[in-house]
Amino acid sequence: MKSHVLTVSCQSTRGIVAAITGYLAEKGCYISDSSQFDDLMTGQFFMRLTFLSQEGVSEEDIKAGFAPVAEKFAVTHRFNASDERMKVLLMVSRFGHCLNDLLYRWKIGALPIDIVGVVSNHFDYQKVVVNHDIPFHHIPVTKANKVQAEAHIMEVAEHTGTELIVLARYMQILSDEMCQKMSGKIINIHHSFLPSFKGANPYKQAYQRGVKLIGATAHYVTADLDEGPIIEQDVARITHAQSADDYVSIGRDVESQVLSRAVHAHIHHRVFMNGNKTIVFPPSPGSYASERMG
């Protein structure tokens, strides 16, 4: 039996859960996992279900038959096969820890995605990418060619059918136009400190100020630099005995883990946009075990 995922968002309304689950039961479907959330501030309702068709009803019939429910409750919804592999384009500059981590998780099956290519404004990781039999696209970016370079990136994305772009420490700012066109489809990773350190060598700045917590934030990219809806965060504790190089090493580990968890959540349709925030449902039983290894 093939497993499917149904995601739903709408205004909070009495009877919506009964309507959805009742419909799936009528179609001979068994719900194996379900999560829901009501945002009391906005009155928005979010739901994610995993279900199996036990009586041989086709995916097309299930989708088509859901239309009256969607219309009645003004539901925004999407059906996806659980084993569907999202097409992902990775982008990197000169720090390769997040790229290498994603490639490893992809290789062992912890991130079930199709990596359609890697874009970089440098050649540092060309050999690594090519050795994984993944297309490598060198697209240099300067002040003079920034518009053309970004157009080239979008050509690669469109040609490969990219559904998600992951900025694995890609150190170029994307234009407002690209952010809007790919809204909710670009994930970025950056460090998180208090106080906030911007510019060059943030880890060195953190060391000089005696920071005790190093963090990382993965978020959707918007026109507001590093202020998009947050998907995942984590921290690691630092002591006075650790060096500036330790800060960098620990920070890279946190960044890699946070980014991979954000990508994992997105590709399994567990993330819902909710204004400037996100709703992130926990992973289904067993779906996250392999990624948590090591």
Phi, psi and omega in degrees: 000134182274137181266144181230158176240133174242124176247140186221139170217142181188180172292141178299123185217138177297132175096354184294317180296316179298321181295317182291309182292324177296319178298313181297323178296318178299329180274007178076031182256144176252124180274115183266341180202140181211136175224144178211157181207136173252123174272105185292338180284322184255346183074020180266145180242137181229140182210142175226127179234143169250131184217159178242140175271106186271348184242020173076015177290133186288157178301321181296319179294321180295316179296312183296320182290344182280346185305315179298323177295314180298320181291318182298320184255010181051052186271134165267122187215165177205136173257138175219143172288137183299330182266008179291130183260119181287142178274120189238133175251124179264145177228136186212154174249255187244358175254115191258006186296318180290320177300310181299322179295315180296319179297319179295313181296323176296317183296322182271000177090004179287334173242095182283080181229164169255109178279109187274351178167167174232127178255136177214148174270007176222170181260004189307322187247019179300313182296318179301315183293311181298323178295342175267008182059039178245135179299135179248130182240110177272113180233092181295148181234125174229171177299326184285328186246015187304317181296315180294321180297317180293324176298322177296318178299316180294327175298317178298315181298315182290320181295326182268357182070031183303131177253341179212134173251130179245119177273093182272069187065051172271118194261034175241141179280131179275151182287160176301322182298316180291320179299319180289319181294326182252031183304129181076008183232013175231125179247134179238159177232138173208163181289159176227118179229156165232121356292167183283133179244121181247167178084204186285148174053056180298327180291325176294319177298320180295319178298317182293336178262002177069037179301139182255347177229127173252131182230173175215149181229129172253133185211162172286145182275132174231179179295336176277111187305124176058026180236016181287168181305129185280134178258315187209145176215158174199166180222161172227140182276141181241148176244168180295341184279352183268149186270174177299323178294325176298319179303314181298313182297313180294320179298320179295322178298314181296316179302315182298315182293317181296316180296316181297322179292323178295316178297317179302316180295318183294313185291339177262014173059041179259000183249130178240132174288134181221074186069235178271007181238178173231154167255123181238108179282150180293158180294151175295154180306125177087345186284343187249357188300315185293325181288332181283348179295135176067000000 
